[in-house]
Amino acid sequence: MYMFDDSRACHRCFHNKDLIDYIRQEGQRGWCDWCGGRNVYVVPLYRLGDIFREAVCIYEHDDNYSDSISFLLQEDWKVFSDKIEEAPDDLMQEMTVEILKAGLTEKEYFTDYPNYDEGFRHEEPWLEDHWHYKAEAYFERERTLNGLNEFAEGTDDPNYADFPDQLEAAFEDLSIDYESGKVLYRARIHKDRSRIEKFEPSELSAPPPDKATAGRANRKGEPVLYLASGDKTALSEVRAWKGTAVAIAEIKVRRSLSVVSLLKYEPPESPFFDDLIKWKVQLARLFHRLAYELSMPVMPHEEKNLYFSTQYLCDWVKKCGYAGIEYPSAMGNGFNVILFNPGDAEVMSQKYVRVNGIHHSTSPLRDNEPIYEEGPFDYLFDKENQKMLP
Ligand SMILES: [Zn+2]
C-alpha cells in the first residue's frame, strides 16, 4: 500500500536551482498545495521522492541528535524558499518528510528507510579520517623499510593502495597549466650577521639535498621548491621581523607545467541530481583540511608526523603526474606553490628589502568566540549545528 499523498509542490516552494529547473521542465500549470501559489508549475510529490532520498544519504539518522532532516537541508543547501521556511507549524519539516516518503509503500518505508521524523546529523568525516590513518600507516611503513620508498610502484598491499580513482579525477578537475616563463616569488631572510655579501641567485632556489629539512611537502633530504604568487606573500611566508634584511627573488618557470590547484576547489552547490554527492561532500571536507594543513606555517620543533598528511598528498599528486601543487597562504593575500622538482624553475633576479614594521589587522576575541576560526566551507560540516538532545 502506498503512503498516498496526492498533494503537489511547485517551483516556488524551492530555492534550490536544480529543483526549480526540474519542476519547471516536468511540471504542469496548476495550484500548489504547499505554498498556495496559483498558476505555477507543479509536480506530484512522488516525482520528488527519489531525488530527495538520494540527496539525504549524506546525513545519518541518529536520534541522539535533535536536528531535523529539513533543518539540515535548509541550513546546508538552502533547499526551500523563504515562504516555506517561514511558514508556521514547521511546514518545511512536514513537507520534507512527505516528500521523503512519497512514492514508497509503507512496507518499503519501514523496512528500508530511516524514520525521517527523527533526528539526523552530518556523516562522520570518514574520508578525512581514513586519509590521516593512511598517511600515518604509510610513513610508519616507510620508516620500517629503512626509508625505502615503496609508494610509487607495486603497492599490492591493499592497505596502501585503496584510494579510489575519484581522487585522481578530482586532481584532474583541479589541474591548471603554467606556461613556461611564468613568474613566481621566493624570499629568504639574511640571517647571518657576519656575512656581508648578498645571496647568490642559486642560494635563493631550493636548498641542496644535504640541507633540505622536512617540510609540509617534502621529506628530509628531498628538496622541493616553495614559491609564492607575489613578492608580498613571499615576504610574509618567511615571517621576517622588524629590521631584518630579506632577499626576494623573481623565479621563472622553465617549462610548461601542470599543477593541482587547491584554490580551485569548490564544495558542491547542490545535493540533488548527483550520484557522487556522498563522495563529493567528503572530498570537500578532505580538501579543505589539506589546504589548511599545507598553509599552516611550519613551526620549529614541530612533531614530524604533522607533516605526514600533506607529504602523503604531495606523493599522490606527484604520482598522478603533476609537477606541483597550489594552496592558499595563511600569511598573506596571495597563494603558494610547491614545485616538486626544483629544476623546473630558475632564479631570474633578486632584490633586497629591509622590514620596517609588521602590520597585523586584529579584532578582540569575544568571550564565547572559539579560539580556532572556521574555514569557508565549514557550514557544510558545522558540528555546532548538531545539537545533542539534553
Ligand atoms: Zn509552492
Residues whose N, C-alpha, C, O or C-beta is under 5 A from the ligand:
A	BS01	ZN	A9 C10 R12 C13 C32 W34 C35 G36 G37
